Structure formats: C-alpha cells, structure tokens
Amino acid sequence: QLQLVESGGGLVQPGGSLRLSCAASGVALDRYAISWIRQAPGKEREGVACIRRWGGGEKYAESVKDRFAISRDNVKHTVSLQMNSLRPEDTGVYYCAADSNPYRPSCTILPPTASWGQGTQVTVSS
C-alpha cells in the first residue's frame, strides 16, 4: 500500500523560499502521477502543481506559475516542490497526492481520486 509523507514546511517571510518533499513507500513511485495540493483555512482545496509518472508534463496553477517548480526522482522515491517568491496567500497545508488512475496521458492538478499524505504546514508571514 502506498504511503506518502510530506516534509519541509515552516514559517517563512514574504519573498522567501521553501522546498517541500514528498517521500513515497510501499509501492513504486513511478506508478503514479503526483500532485501538490494546498488548503488554506476556510478555503477550498487548490491544486498547485502536478507531474507525470516518469517526469515531464508539469502543470501549474496560474497563481504559482513561474514561482513554483515540481520535480521527481523515482529512484529515490521522492517528489519535490520548490517554492520561491512566497506570498502570504501561499499559506496553507500542503499535501502530495498520488493519482489513483495510472492511465491518464497527462497529469491532473487536482485528481478526483488519489492517495494523500498527511500534509505539511506552510506559513508565509512577516
């Protein structure tokens, strides 16, 4: 059974950077397209970025385009999210999610069915 564990969250000032990691175990990571999804207090979940099973085909929400970068290393069973030029509105709990459908030709930022990690808190504040 796939297990996902996020890390790397924390408190950062506006304009700063953080790098989130998602470590997978239990099942080979290359079976899954991976998304990063965030949720701020009182708001709907928002898909942030996704990457295909073997890398490439990255997609980003408009709100993070040109500031965030998703990458993966299937040998190390990790997916990362590099976040630069952070803004207060980036605050939230960040989750990695593995798309339950392995047959999509491209990744989906907010997959309808997925396995989720427990999340890591990101707070952007001065």
C-alpha atoms as one frame of an Amber mdcrd trajectory, in Angstrom:
protein
   0.000   0.000   0.000   1.300   3.405  -0.990   2.255   5.768   1.820   3.192
   9.401   1.285   4.939  11.611   3.827   5.442  15.334   3.284   8.154  17.441
   4.897   9.854  20.799   4.554   7.098  23.149   5.621   7.612  26.003   8.053
   7.397  29.724   8.642   8.958  31.988   6.034   8.858  35.707   5.324   7.226
  37.039   2.163   9.640  36.772  -0.736  11.369  33.778   0.813  11.701  30.200
  -0.389  10.872  26.720   0.838  11.392  23.281  -0.632   8.792  20.647   0.163
   9.449  16.941  -0.196   7.088  14.012  -0.557   8.571  10.613   0.254   6.801
   7.505  -1.000   6.973   3.964   0.328   5.139   0.700  -0.106   4.670   0.886
  -3.871   6.947   2.004  -6.707   6.505   5.736  -7.152   6.630   5.567 -10.954
   3.155   4.014 -10.955   1.671   7.393 -10.085   1.368  10.900 -11.368   1.841
  13.159  -8.353   0.158  16.415  -7.467   0.770  19.021  -4.810  -2.451  20.395
  -3.388  -2.904  23.026  -0.700  -5.678  24.099   1.589  -5.871  27.395   3.440
  -8.135  27.829   6.480 -11.721  28.323   5.390 -10.932  27.791   1.721 -11.387
  25.037  -0.832  -8.546  22.737  -1.736  -6.452  24.166  -4.563  -4.343  22.116
  -6.916  -0.889  23.693  -7.131   1.174  21.537  -9.477   1.450  18.051 -10.931
   3.994  15.883 -12.736   3.609  12.748 -14.834   4.664   9.267 -13.709   8.105
   9.372 -15.309   8.562  13.117 -15.078   7.790  15.893 -17.509   4.425  17.328
 -18.487   4.386  19.610 -15.456   1.301  21.721 -14.878   0.858  24.636 -12.502
  -1.959  26.714 -11.124  -1.886  30.248 -12.502  -1.340  31.591  -9.003   2.040
  29.833  -8.670   3.288  29.716 -12.238   6.867  30.991 -12.601   7.360  30.829
  -8.817   6.992  27.115  -8.013   8.676  24.116  -9.622   7.735  20.460  -9.207
  10.223  17.662  -9.789  10.586  13.979  -9.023  13.238  11.320  -8.520  11.708
   7.870  -8.958  14.954   6.182  -7.885  14.826   7.991  -4.541  11.008   7.736
  -4.416  10.586  11.454  -3.828   8.711  14.358  -5.344   9.708  17.923  -4.523
   8.087  21.316  -4.761  10.458  24.283  -4.875   8.593  27.414  -3.835  10.142
  30.815  -4.474   8.929  34.388  -4.039   6.430  33.207  -1.457   3.412  35.362
  -0.653   1.086  35.414   2.345  -1.632  33.919   0.160   0.545  30.811  -0.284
  -0.095  29.962   3.367  -1.809  26.646   3.941  -1.364  22.936   4.465   0.383
  21.361   1.504  -0.366  17.783   0.551   1.123  15.481  -2.023  -1.322  13.163
  -3.712  -0.871  10.149  -5.987  -3.435   9.924  -8.778  -5.350   6.643  -8.499
  -5.726   6.442 -12.291  -2.378   5.365 -13.799  -3.617   5.587 -17.396  -4.014
   9.324 -17.868  -1.766  10.575 -20.685  -1.042  13.700 -18.686  -1.170  14.644
 -15.025  -4.144  16.279 -13.350  -3.503  19.059 -10.846  -6.475  18.044  -8.707
  -7.092  14.327  -9.338 -10.619  13.143  -8.493  -9.324  10.066  -6.655  -5.937
   9.865  -5.022  -3.860   8.655  -2.112  -2.844  11.527   0.158  -0.119  12.284
   2.622  -0.774  13.904   5.979   0.300  17.369   4.862   2.886  19.923   5.920
   2.114  23.453   7.090   3.483  26.427   5.170   3.083  29.860   6.726   4.188
  32.978   4.902   4.195  35.949   7.228   6.383  38.807   8.358
